[in-house]
């Protein structure tokens, strides 16, 4: 069953109408527009680095079973939470 191009185009237009109603959240930085997810990802990575240094200093880091996954999960959690708190609409 072949779907004609015109029907596919109409279906695509109907499904994508909700995507154009809002502007994407952005930050003006160094006179350029950066998507908010880049700022949140940077904040998440930096907070994971600070957490790692703190856990190394306390001697807990060496006892973590999966260090990479632990810090990745922490960075993602901070990224999503900061995105929700700062850029939620």
C-alpha positions in Angstrom: 0.0 0.0 0.0 1.7 3.1 -1.2 0.7 6.4 0.5 0.7 9.3 -1.8 3.1 12.2 -1.2 0.3 14.7 -0.7 -1.4 12.7 2.0 1.9 12.2 3.7 2.6 16.0 3.5 -0.9 16.8 5.0 -0.4 14.3 7.8 3.1 15.7 8.6 1.7 19.2 8.7 -1.1 18.2 11.0 1.3 16.3 13.4 3.9 19.1 13.5 1.5 22.0 14.1 2.2 21.9 17.8 5.9 22.2 17.4 5.9 25.8 16.1 3.9 27.5 18.7 6.7 28.4 21.2 10.2 29.5 20.9 12.9 27.3 22.3 14.4 28.5 25.5 17.8 30.2 25.0 20.4 32.2 26.9 22.2 35.3 25.5 25.9 34.6 26.2 28.8 36.5 24.6 26.3 38.2 22.3 25.2 34.8 20.9 22.1 32.7 21.5 22.8 29.4 23.2 20.1 26.7 23.8 19.3 26.3 27.4 20.2 22.6 27.4 23.8 23.5 26.8 23.9 25.6 29.9 22.1 23.0 31.9 24.5 20.2 30.7 27.5 22.3 31.5 26.1 23.0 35.0 25.4 19.3 35.5 29.0 18.3 34.4 30.6 20.9 36.6 28.4 19.8 39.6 29.5 16.2 39.0 33.1 17.2 39.0 32.6 19.1 42.3 30.8 16.1 43.8 33.7 13.8 42.7 36.3 16.0 44.3 34.3 16.1 47.5 33.9 12.3 47.5 37.6 11.8 46.8 38.4 14.1 49.7 36.1 12.2 52.1 37.5 8.8 50.9 34.1 7.6 49.6 35.0 7.6 45.9 37.1 4.5 46.0 34.2 2.5 47.5 31.7 3.4 44.7 31.0 0.3 42.6 30.3 2.0 39.2 31.9 5.4 39.4 31.3 6.5 35.8 27.6 5.6 36.0 27.2 7.2 39.4 28.7 10.5 38.2 26.8 10.4 34.9 23.5 9.8 36.7 24.3 12.7 39.0 25.2 15.0 36.2 22.0 14.1 34.3 19.8 14.6 37.4 21.3 18.0 38.0 20.9 18.9 34.3 17.2 17.9 34.2 16.4 19.5 37.6 18.1 22.8 36.6 16.3 22.7 33.3 13.0 22.3 35.0 13.6 24.9 37.7 15.2 27.6 35.6 13.6 27.2 32.1 10.1 25.7 32.8 7.2 27.4 31.2 
